[in-house]
Amino acid sequence: MTMAKSNIGALDKIGMQIQWNRLLSVVEEQAQTLIRTAFSTSAREAGDISAGVYDIGGRMLAQAVTGTPGHVNAMAASVNHFLAKYPIERMNEGDVFVTNDPWLGTGHLNDFTVVTPTWRRGQIVALFACTTHVVDIGGRGFGPDGRQVYEEGLNIPIMPLAMKGEMNRLLLDLIAVNNRNPVEVEGDLYSLVACNDVGCRRLVAMMDEFGMDSIETLADHIIEASRKGMAEEIAKLPNGVYRNAMRIDGYEKPLDLVAEMTITDDTIAVSFDGTSPISAYGINVPMSYTDAYASFGVRCAVGGAIPNNAGSLAAVKITAPSGSILNAPHPCAVTARHVIGQMLPDVVLGCLHQIAPERCPAEGTSCLWNPVLLGGHGVVDGNYGQARPFAMNTFHTGGAGARPSKDGLDATAFPSGVRNTPVEINETIAPLIFWRKEYRPDSGGAGEHRGGVGQIMEIEHAQGAPFAISSMFDRIDHPARGRDGGGPGATGTIGLKSGRAFKGKGRQTIPPTERLLLQMPGGGGLGDAKRRDPARVARDVANGFVSVQQARADYGVVVDAEGSVDPAATQSLRGG
């Protein structure tokens, strides 16, 4: 069904739309294969993955709905690095390629990207790629304490993971011997291979069903339709230059993320010139990850209905000066790049809010609050004894910012989109007890639309031993800001239940019999809090999201703990 562009008629376009929809189902099944076969909780429970299909020129045609922007948008560019090293003509049937290089993949060593050519009738017709975060890759472990990437773990250049159908046992052994969780990591690598294999087989079946000799015509249609659709959406915005800046905690000192957005007829360009320079620690961001999350921020408000692929992404241009924390060169330490990079949608939306406030939420926690918990000899300060060693990533977050017509989502990961990992699962893979996991009252910023609330977690070693946390948290000193008169979200805290405060970043030890206490930040509010319907405030009080005191002080609503409003007192307090 290959045809010249000029000969494509209405019926042909309908046929290609059907094929496009089928392609979307192929990549979604590809992603679900990874989730269902994964060994680690990051993929299996949190969905910290991505999956997509590419033409033989390396253009991303479709991505799975399941997955994170940091993976899929960065992976959109990384496939071209694979093709640069292994051109199509050098690939053999049964080959699979892999890397975790931060500058060629998705920004840090814990993410493995796997690329597989799709063979049909002796020819390569497409490429499938997928990514997941693995629990460990050696070095210091998943945390921000490294000073160079060499300390952060094993760096795998682009190379074969399988050759002519045989797994590269030498590579797998090398990864295993450098790993705290070798079974889980090797299992995830096999899951990545299986994920792409399912995509390849489903695509071949689709081509057979539709009688397609290649996907070239379909690929051109997808890219051109998406490019055109994105251009039309951008054209609805006023041309101009819009600026925004946001200060966040950083590691050794606060950081400024500075954006200048230039909108022309069919392009949105975002420059991060003026942003703080690189850090001495592992919170630096490779450009691929900056590009991924900044472009996602644009797409949240512009062209959200246009499918995400090479055509729609081409309309958004992201730049950052080399040597800034958003364009960190090799060999900067980058393990905790997500703490900074995931703030970028808020920065970009602050620019877009100036021309499209009806589309833009308030700032949220944004960065994940993922406590990496570890136990074992040399991991903790003090004697670990005979307690079971472990290393575990848990995925959690604070509240999202209030939306233009709705409250912010509570304890929800925006912009990453990953899910919280259930404490019941965490307790089965580590000797820990999670004593509390509950919403945090008064953490959402006040507003006509309330910011999403964070959560409280309380954790103890089940065997009475010390354990460690690698903290990679922000919004402890600088809260999520509200918009249009909305209040800021609450800042987060980390420390011991007995009272000692911990730093927001770095490895720290929880002593024996002590409990770790995490209080996660809330999202900013949107609009004047005094305009919020008293009945909604009363419902928040009854649900434990807002205290009686905050209802009175911030919302001007007099309500008891059961949610019963005193109308007369409320009217008096609100001045009307």
C-alpha positions as CSV (number, residue, x, y, z in Angstrom):
1,M,0.0,0.0,0.0
2,T,2.9,2.4,-0.7
3,M,1.9,5.4,-2.8
4,A,3.1,8.8,-3.8
5,K,1.9,11.7,-1.7
6,S,0.1,13.3,-4.6
7,N,-2.0,10.2,-5.2
8,I,-3.4,10.0,-1.6
9,G,-7.1,10.4,-1.8
10,A,-9.8,10.8,0.9
11,L,-10.3,7.0,1.2
12,D,-6.6,6.5,1.5
13,K,-6.4,9.0,4.3
14,I,-9.2,7.2,6.2
15,G,-7.3,4.0,5.7
16,M,-4.1,5.6,7.1
17,Q,-6.0,7.0,10.1
18,I,-7.2,3.4,10.9
19,Q,-3.6,2.3,10.6
20,W,-2.4,5.1,12.8
21,N,-4.9,4.1,15.5
22,R,-3.8,0.5,15.2
23,L,-0.2,1.6,15.6
24,L,-1.1,3.4,18.8
25,S,-2.6,0.1,20.1
26,V,0.6,-1.7,19.1
27,V,2.8,0.6,21.2
28,E,0.4,0.4,24.2
29,E,0.6,-3.4,24.1
30,Q,4.4,-3.0,23.9
31,A,4.4,-0.9,27.1
32,Q,2.0,-3.2,28.9
33,T,4.3,-6.1,28.2
34,L,7.1,-4.3,29.9
35,I,5.0,-3.5,33.0
36,R,3.6,-7.1,33.2
37,T,7.0,-8.8,33.0
38,A,9.2,-6.3,34.9
39,F,11.0,-7.4,38.0
40,S,11.4,-3.9,39.7
41,T,8.7,-1.9,41.4
42,S,9.7,1.2,39.4
43,A,8.4,-0.4,36.2
44,R,5.9,-2.9,37.6
45,E,4.1,-0.7,40.2
46,A,5.0,2.9,39.3
47,G,5.0,2.7,35.5
48,D,8.4,4.5,35.2
49,I,8.8,3.5,31.6
50,S,8.3,4.5,28.0
51,A,7.7,2.7,24.7
52,G,7.5,3.8,21.1
53,V,7.8,3.0,17.4
54,Y,10.1,4.7,14.9
55,D,10.6,4.6,11.2
56,I,14.0,3.5,9.8
57,G,15.1,7.2,9.7
58,G,14.7,7.4,13.5
59,R,11.5,9.5,13.6
60,M,9.2,8.7,16.5
61,L,5.8,7.9,15.0
62,A,3.8,6.9,18.1
63,Q,4.3,6.5,21.8
64,A,2.4,4.5,24.4
65,V,0.1,6.4,26.7
66,T,1.7,4.6,29.6
67,G,5.0,6.2,30.5
68,T,6.8,9.4,31.5
69,P,7.7,12.5,29.5
70,G,11.3,12.3,30.7
71,H,11.6,8.9,29.1
72,V,9.6,9.1,25.9
73,N,10.6,12.6,24.8
74,A,14.2,12.0,25.5
75,M,14.0,8.6,23.8
76,A,12.6,10.3,20.8
77,A,16.1,11.8,20.2
78,S,18.2,8.9,21.5
79,V,17.2,6.5,18.8
80,N,19.1,8.7,16.4
81,H,22.3,8.1,18.5
82,F,21.7,4.4,18.1
83,L,21.4,4.7,14.3
84,A,24.6,6.8,14.2
85,K,26.6,4.0,15.8
86,Y,24.7,1.1,14.2
87,P,23.2,2.1,10.8
88,I,20.4,0.0,9.5
89,E,22.7,-1.8,7.0
90,R,24.9,-3.1,9.9
91,M,22.0,-4.6,11.8
92,N,21.3,-8.3,11.7
93,E,18.0,-10.1,12.4
94,G,17.8,-10.9,16.1
95,D,20.0,-7.9,17.1
96,V,19.0,-5.7,20.1
97,F,20.9,-2.6,21.2
98,V,21.2,-1.0,24.6
99,T,22.6,2.0,26.5
100,N,22.3,3.8,29.8
101,D,24.6,6.7,28.8
102,P,22.9,9.8,30.3
103,W,23.8,12.0,27.4
104,L,22.6,9.5,24.8
105,G,19.6,8.3,26.6
106,T,17.3,9.8,29.2
107,G,19.6,11.6,31.5
108,H,21.0,9.2,34.2
109,L,22.6,5.8,34.5
110,N,19.6,4.1,36.1
111,D,17.6,4.3,32.9
112,F,18.2,1.7,30.3
113,T,17.1,2.3,26.7
114,V,16.7,-0.6,24.4
115,V,16.3,-0.4,20.6
116,T,15.2,-3.3,18.4
117,P,14.9,-3.4,14.6
118,T,11.7,-4.9,13.2
119,W,12.3,-7.4,10.4
120,R,9.8,-8.4,7.8
121,R,10.6,-10.5,4.7
122,G,14.3,-10.0,5.2
123,Q,14.2,-6.2,5.5
124,I,14.1,-3.8,8.5
125,V,10.8,-1.9,8.3
126,A,10.8,0.0,11.6
127,L,12.4,0.3,15.0
128,F,10.9,-0.2,18.5
129,A,12.4,1.5,21.6
130,C,11.7,1.3,25.3
131,T,13.1,2.6,28.5
132,T,12.8,1.8,32.2
133,H,14.4,2.8,35.4
134,V,16.3,0.0,37.1
135,V,16.7,-0.2,40.9
136,D,20.5,-0.1,40.9
137,I,23.5,0.3,38.6
138,G,26.3,0.3,41.1
139,G,28.5,3.2,42.2
140,R,27.1,5.2,45.1
141,G,23.6,4.1,44.4
142,F,20.6,6.1,43.3
143,G,21.2,9.5,45.0
144,P,22.6,13.0,44.5
145,D,26.0,12.7,46.3
146,G,28.2,11.9,43.4
147,R,30.7,14.6,42.1
148,Q,31.2,13.0,38.7
149,V,29.3,10.5,36.6
150,Y,32.1,8.0,37.1
151,E,31.0,7.6,40.8
152,E,27.4,7.1,39.9
153,G,27.5,3.6,38.5
154,L,28.3,1.5,35.4
155,N,28.0,3.4,32.1
156,I,27.1,1.2,29.2
157,P,27.8,2.7,25.8
158,I,25.5,2.0,22.8
159,M,26.2,-1.7,22.2
160,P,24.5,-5.0,21.5
161,L,22.4,-6.5,24.2
162,A,21.6,-9.4,21.9
163,M,23.3,-10.5,18.6
164,K,21.5,-12.6,16.1
165,G,19.0,-13.7,18.8
166,E,21.6,-14.6,21.5
167,M,21.8,-12.4,24.6
168,N,25.1,-10.8,25.3
169,R,26.1,-12.9,28.4
170,L,29.3,-11.0,28.9
171,L,27.4,-7.7,29.3
172,L,24.8,-9.2,31.6
173,D,27.6,-10.6,33.8
174,L,29.4,-7.3,33.9
175,I,26.2,-5.5,35.0
176,A,25.4,-8.2,37.6
177,V,28.8,-8.1,39.3
178,N,28.5,-4.3,39.7
179,N,25.0,-4.4,41.1
180,R,23.3,-4.6,44.5
181,N,20.1,-6.1,42.9
182,P,21.5,-8.3,40.1
183,V,18.4,-10.5,39.7
184,E,16.0,-7.6,39.4
185,V,18.1,-5.6,37.0
186,E,18.8,-8.6,34.7
187,G,15.1,-9.4,34.8
188,D,14.2,-5.9,33.7
189,L,16.7,-6.1,30.8
190,Y,14.9,-9.2,29.6
191,S,11.6,-7.4,30.0
192,L,12.8,-4.6,27.8
193,V,13.8,-7.1,25.1
194,A,10.4,-8.8,25.4
195,C,8.6,-5.4,25.3
196,N,10.2,-4.5,21.9
197,D,9.7,-8.0,20.6
198,V,6.0,-7.8,21.1
199,G,5.9,-4.5,19.3
200,C,7.8,-5.9,16.4
201,R,5.6,-8.9,16.1
202,R,2.4,-6.9,16.3
203,L,3.6,-4.4,13.7
204,V,4.5,-7.2,11.2
205,A,1.0,-8.7,11.8
206,M,-0.5,-5.2,11.2
207,M,1.4,-4.8,7.9
208,D,0.4,-8.3,6.8
209,E,-3.3,-7.5,7.5
210,F,-3.3,-4.2,5.6
211,G,-1.0,-5.4,2.8
212,M,1.6,-2.8,3.5
213,D,5.0,-3.2,1.9
214,S,6.5,-0.5,4.2
215,I,5.3,2.1,6.7
216,E,7.0,5.0,4.8
217,T,3.7,6.5,3.5
218,L,2.0,6.1,6.9
219,A,5.0,7.6,8.6
220,D,5.0,10.6,6.4
221,H,1.3,11.1,6.9
222,I,1.6,10.9,10.7
223,I,4.5,13.3,10.8
224,E,2.9,15.8,8.4
225,A,-0.5,15.7,10.0
226,S,0.9,16.2,13.5
227,R,3.2,19.0,12.3
228,K,0.3,20.8,10.6
229,G,-2.0,20.3,13.6
230,M,0.7,21.7,16.0
231,A,1.3,24.7,13.7
232,E,-2.4,25.5,13.7
233,E,-2.6,25.5,17.5
234,I,0.5,27.7,17.8
235,A,-1.0,30.1,15.3
236,K,-3.9,30.8,17.7
237,L,-1.5,32.3,20.2
238,P,-0.2,35.9,20.0
239,N,3.3,36.2,18.7
240,G,5.7,37.7,21.4
241,V,8.3,37.1,24.0
242,Y,7.3,36.0,27.5
243,R,9.5,35.5,30.5
244,N,9.3,33.6,33.8
245,A,11.7,32.5,36.6
246,M,11.4,30.2,39.5
247,R,13.7,29.7,42.5
248,I,14.1,26.2,44.0
249,D,16.2,24.7,46.8
250,G,19.1,23.2,44.8
251,Y,21.8,21.3,46.8
252,E,24.6,23.5,48.1
253,K,22.6,26.7,47.3
254,P,19.3,27.8,45.8
255,L,18.9,27.7,42.0
256,D,17.1,30.0,39.6
257,L,15.4,28.5,36.6
258,V,14.9,31.3,34.0
259,A,12.9,30.9,30.8
260,E,12.3,33.1,27.9
261,M,9.6,31.9,25.5
262,T,9.4,33.3,22.0
263,I,6.2,32.5,20.0
264,T,6.2,33.0,16.2
265,D,3.7,31.9,13.7
266,D,4.2,28.2,13.9
267,T,7.0,27.7,16.5
268,I,7.5,28.0,20.2
269,A,11.1,28.5,21.3
270,V,12.1,28.4,24.9
271,S,15.6,29.6,26.0
272,F,16.9,28.9,29.5
273,D,19.6,31.5,29.3
274,G,20.2,33.1,32.7
275,T,19.6,29.8,34.6
276,S,22.0,28.9,37.4
277,P,25.3,27.1,36.5
278,I,26.0,23.5,37.2
279,S,26.2,22.1,40.7
280,A,29.1,20.2,42.2
281,Y,26.7,17.4,43.0
282,G,24.4,15.0,41.1
283,I,21.5,17.2,40.4
284,N,22.7,18.4,37.0
285,V,20.5,17.9,34.0
286,P,21.7,16.7,30.6
287,M,20.1,18.6,27.7
288,S,18.1,15.6,26.5
289,Y,16.1,15.6,29.8
290,T,15.7,19.4,29.8
291,D,14.3,19.2,26.2
292,A,12.0,16.4,27.2
293,Y,10.3,18.1,30.2
294,A,10.3,21.7,28.8
295,S,8.7,20.6,25.6
296,F,6.2,18.5,27.6
297,G,5.3,21.7,29.6
298,V,4.5,23.5,26.3
299,R,2.4,20.5,25.1
300,C,0.4,20.5,28.3
301,A,-1.1,23.8,27.3
302,V,-0.7,24.0,23.5
303,G,-1.8,21.2,21.1
304,G,-2.6,18.7,23.9
305,A,-4.9,16.8,21.5
306,I,-2.2,16.5,18.9
307,P,-0.4,13.1,19.1
308,N,3.1,13.2,20.5
309,N,5.6,12.3,17.8
310,A,8.5,13.8,15.7
311,G,6.1,16.0,13.8
312,S,4.5,17.7,16.8
313,L,7.7,17.9,18.8
314,A,9.5,19.6,16.0
315,A,7.5,22.8,16.6
316,V,8.9,23.2,20.0
317,K,12.6,24.3,20.2
318,I,14.4,24.1,23.6
319,T,17.8,25.6,24.3
320,A,20.0,26.1,27.4
321,P,23.5,27.4,27.6
322,S,26.2,24.7,28.0
323,G,27.5,24.8,31.6
324,S,24.1,25.7,33.0
325,I,22.5,23.2,35.3
326,L,20.0,22.5,32.5
327,N,22.7,21.6,30.0
328,A,25.4,19.9,32.0
329,P,28.3,18.5,30.1
330,H,30.0,15.2,30.7
331,P,31.4,14.2,33.2
332,C,29.0,16.1,35.6
333,A,27.1,14.0,38.1
334,V,23.5,13.6,37.0
335,T,21.8,10.8,39.0
336,A,19.2,13.2,40.6
337,R,18.6,15.1,37.4
338,H,14.8,14.6,37.8
339,V,14.6,16.8,40.9
340,I,15.5,19.8,38.7
341,G,14.2,18.7,35.3
342,Q,10.7,18.0,36.5
343,M,10.3,21.6,37.6
344,L,10.5,22.8,34.0
345,P,6.9,22.4,33.1
346,D,6.0,24.8,35.9
347,V,8.5,27.3,34.6
348,V,7.2,27.0,31.0
349,L,3.6,27.2,32.1
350,G,4.5,30.4,33.9
351,C,5.3,31.9,30.5
352,L,2.2,30.6,28.9
353,H,0.0,31.7,31.8
354,Q,0.6,35.3,30.6
355,I,-1.3,34.7,27.4
356,A,-3.5,31.6,28.1
357,P,-4.3,31.7,31.9
358,E,-7.4,29.5,31.3
359,R,-5.0,26.6,30.3
360,C,-2.3,26.8,33.0
361,P,-2.3,25.3,36.5
362,A,-0.5,26.8,39.5
363,E,2.9,25.4,40.5
364,G,2.9,22.0,42.1
365,T,5.4,19.8,44.0
366,S,6.4,18.7,40.6
367,C,9.6,16.8,41.5
368,L,9.1,13.3,42.8
369,W,9.6,12.6,46.5
370,N,11.2,9.2,46.0
371,P,12.9,8.0,49.2
372,V,15.6,5.6,48.1
373,L,16.0,3.4,51.2
374,L,19.0,1.2,51.9
375,G,20.4,-1.1,54.5
376,G,23.6,-3.1,54.8
377,H,27.2,-3.0,55.8
378,G,28.9,0.3,54.9
379,V,25.6,1.8,53.8
380,V,24.6,3.2,57.2
381,D,26.4,5.1,60.0
382,G,26.8,2.5,62.7
383,N,26.6,-1.3,62.9
384,Y,24.0,-3.0,60.7
385,G,24.4,-6.3,62.4
386,Q,22.8,-9.4,60.9
387,A,19.7,-7.6,59.5
388,R,18.8,-8.3,55.9
389,P,20.5,-5.9,53.5
390,F,18.4,-4.2,50.9
391,A,18.2,-1.4,48.4
392,M,14.7,-0.1,47.3
393,N,13.3,2.7,45.2
394,T,9.9,3.9,46.3
395,F,7.8,6.3,44.2
396,H,5.7,9.0,46.0
397,T,4.9,12.6,45.5
398,G,3.3,15.7,47.0
399,G,0.3,17.7,45.7
400,A,-0.1,19.1,42.2
401,G,-1.0,22.7,41.5
402,A,-4.6,23.9,41.3
403,R,-6.1,23.8,37.8
404,P,-8.0,26.6,36.1
405,S,-11.4,25.1,36.8
406,K,-10.6,22.4,39.4
407,D,-8.6,21.7,42.5
408,G,-5.1,20.3,42.2
409,L,-4.7,16.6,42.3
410,D,-3.7,15.2,45.7
411,A,-0.5,13.2,46.2
412,T,-0.2,12.9,42.4
413,A,2.9,12.9,40.3
414,F,2.7,15.7,37.8
415,P,4.5,16.1,35.4
416,S,6.2,12.6,35.6
417,G,2.9,10.7,35.6
418,V,4.3,7.8,37.6
419,R,2.1,6.0,40.2
420,N,2.8,5.8,43.9
421,T,4.2,2.4,44.9
422,P,1.9,0.5,47.4
423,V,3.4,0.2,50.9
424,E,2.3,-3.4,51.0
425,I,4.6,-4.1,48.0
426,N,7.5,-2.2,49.6
427,E,7.2,-4.1,52.8
428,T,7.5,-7.4,51.0
429,I,10.9,-6.5,49.4
430,A,12.6,-4.7,52.3
431,P,12.6,-5.2,56.1
432,L,10.7,-2.0,56.7
433,I,7.4,-1.1,58.3
434,F,5.4,1.8,56.9
435,W,3.5,3.0,60.0
436,R,1.7,5.9,58.2
437,K,0.8,6.9,54.7
438,E,-1.9,9.5,54.8
439,Y,-2.9,12.9,53.3
440,R,-1.2,15.9,54.8
441,P,-3.8,18.5,56.1
442,D,-3.3,22.2,55.2
443,S,-0.6,21.4,52.7
444,G,-2.5,22.5,49.6
445,G,-2.3,26.2,48.8
446,A,-5.5,28.2,49.5
447,G,-7.5,29.5,46.5
448,E,-10.8,29.4,44.8
449,H,-9.4,26.2,43.5
450,R,-7.3,24.5,46.2
451,G,-3.8,23.2,45.6
452,G,-3.4,19.4,45.9
453,V,-2.4,18.2,49.3
454,G,0.8,16.2,50.0
455,Q,1.1,13.1,52.1
456,I,2.8,12.0,55.3
457,M,4.9,8.8,55.6
458,E,6.4,7.3,58.7
459,I,8.9,4.4,58.2
460,E,10.9,2.2,60.6
461,H,13.3,-0.8,60.2
462,A,11.3,-3.9,61.1
463,Q,14.4,-5.6,62.7
464,G,15.4,-2.6,64.8
465,A,18.5,-1.8,62.7
466,P,19.6,1.5,61.3
467,F,18.8,2.2,57.7
468,A,19.7,5.0,55.2
469,I,17.8,7.3,52.9
470,S,19.2,8.9,49.8
471,S,17.2,12.1,49.8
472,M,16.5,13.8,46.4
473,F,13.8,16.3,47.4
474,D,12.9,19.9,46.7
475,R,10.2,22.4,47.8
476,I,11.6,22.3,51.3
477,D,12.8,25.9,51.3
478,H,10.9,27.3,48.3
479,P,7.2,26.3,48.0
480,A,5.1,25.9,45.0
481,R,3.6,29.3,44.2
482,G,-0.1,29.9,43.5
483,R,-1.4,31.9,40.6
484,D,-4.0,34.6,40.2
485,G,-4.1,35.4,44.0
486,G,-3.9,31.7,45.1
487,G,-1.7,30.9,48.1
488,P,1.5,28.8,48.0
489,G,1.5,25.2,48.9
490,A,3.2,24.0,52.1
491,T,6.9,23.2,52.0
492,G,8.0,19.7,52.7
493,T,10.0,18.4,55.6
494,I,12.2,15.3,56.2
495,G,13.6,14.1,59.4
496,L,13.1,11.8,62.4
497,K,9.8,11.4,64.2
498,S,11.6,12.3,67.4
499,G,12.3,15.8,66.0
500,R,15.7,16.0,64.2
501,A,15.5,17.5,60.8
502,F,17.3,16.1,57.8
503,K,18.6,17.7,54.7
504,G,16.6,17.6,51.5
505,K,19.4,16.1,49.5
506,G,22.0,13.5,50.4
507,R,22.4,10.2,52.1
508,Q,21.5,10.2,55.8
509,T,21.1,7.5,58.5
510,I,17.9,6.7,60.5
511,P,19.3,5.3,63.9
512,P,18.1,2.0,65.3
513,T,14.4,2.1,66.6
514,E,13.9,5.6,65.2
515,R,11.3,6.4,62.5
516,L,11.8,8.4,59.4
517,L,9.1,11.0,58.9
518,L,8.4,12.5,55.5
519,Q,5.9,15.4,55.1
520,M,5.5,16.1,51.4
521,P,4.8,19.5,49.9
522,G,1.5,20.7,48.5
523,G,0.5,22.4,45.3
524,G,-0.2,26.1,44.9
525,G,-3.7,27.5,44.9
526,L,-5.4,29.3,42.1
527,G,-7.7,32.4,42.5
528,D,-8.9,34.3,45.6
529,A,-9.6,31.8,48.4
530,K,-12.5,34.0,49.7
531,R,-14.3,33.1,46.5
532,R,-14.3,29.4,47.2
533,D,-17.8,28.0,47.9
534,P,-18.1,27.5,51.7
535,A,-19.7,24.1,51.0
536,R,-16.4,23.0,49.3
537,V,-14.4,24.2,52.2
538,A,-16.6,22.3,54.6
539,R,-16.1,19.1,52.5
540,D,-12.4,19.6,52.6
541,V,-12.5,20.0,56.4
542,A,-14.7,16.8,56.7
543,N,-12.2,14.9,54.5
544,G,-9.2,16.1,56.5
545,F,-7.6,18.1,53.7
546,V,-8.2,21.5,55.5
547,S,-8.2,22.2,59.2
548,V,-10.8,24.2,61.0
549,Q,-8.1,26.8,61.6
550,Q,-7.1,27.1,58.0
551,A,-10.7,27.2,56.8
552,R,-11.2,30.3,59.0
553,A,-7.9,32.0,58.4
554,D,-7.4,31.5,54.6
555,Y,-11.0,30.9,53.3
556,G,-13.0,33.0,55.8
557,V,-15.3,30.0,56.5
558,V,-16.4,29.2,60.0
559,V,-16.9,25.4,60.1
560,D,-16.6,22.7,62.8
561,A,-14.6,19.5,62.5
562,E,-17.6,17.6,61.1
563,G,-18.0,20.0,58.2
564,S,-21.0,22.0,59.4
565,V,-20.7,25.7,58.3
566,D,-21.9,28.6,60.4
567,P,-23.4,30.8,57.6
568,A,-23.8,34.0,59.7
569,A,-20.3,33.9,61.1
570,T,-18.9,33.1,57.7
571,Q,-20.7,36.0,56.0
572,S,-19.4,38.3,58.7
573,L,-15.9,37.0,58.4
574,R,-15.9,37.4,54.6
575,G,-17.1,41.0,55.0
576,G,-20.5,40.6,53.4
